[in-house]
Amino acid sequence: MYQQPYVQPPAARNDPDYIAFLEQRITALERRLPNTRLIAPSFWTRMWAVFGHYFVASFILGIIVWLISFVLALVFGASIAAMLPQLQQLQ
């Protein structure tokens, strides 16, 4: 397996132009953040956002599980209903 040779990280730059460039870059990246409450500074806001996402995801999954269970119950009920005349003839 080929391993790339070690590359020494560049030395830290402390000149004011580079620091100003990095500050501008950080500001630009912060503006690109999505407008969501999941990254809000307040704990309670983040907590309610996570709870809301969890609730909606659980609701959607619950509906899917309920629909599958309902279809299986219909199939099982129909098969039992189809067997009832045969079971009544055995008596």
Secondary structure, DSSP 4 states (H G I P E B T S, - for coil): ---PPP-PPPPP---HHHHHHHHHHHHHHHHTS---GGG-SSHHHHHHHHHHHHHHHHHHHHHHHHHHHHHHHHHHHHHHHHHHHHHHHH-
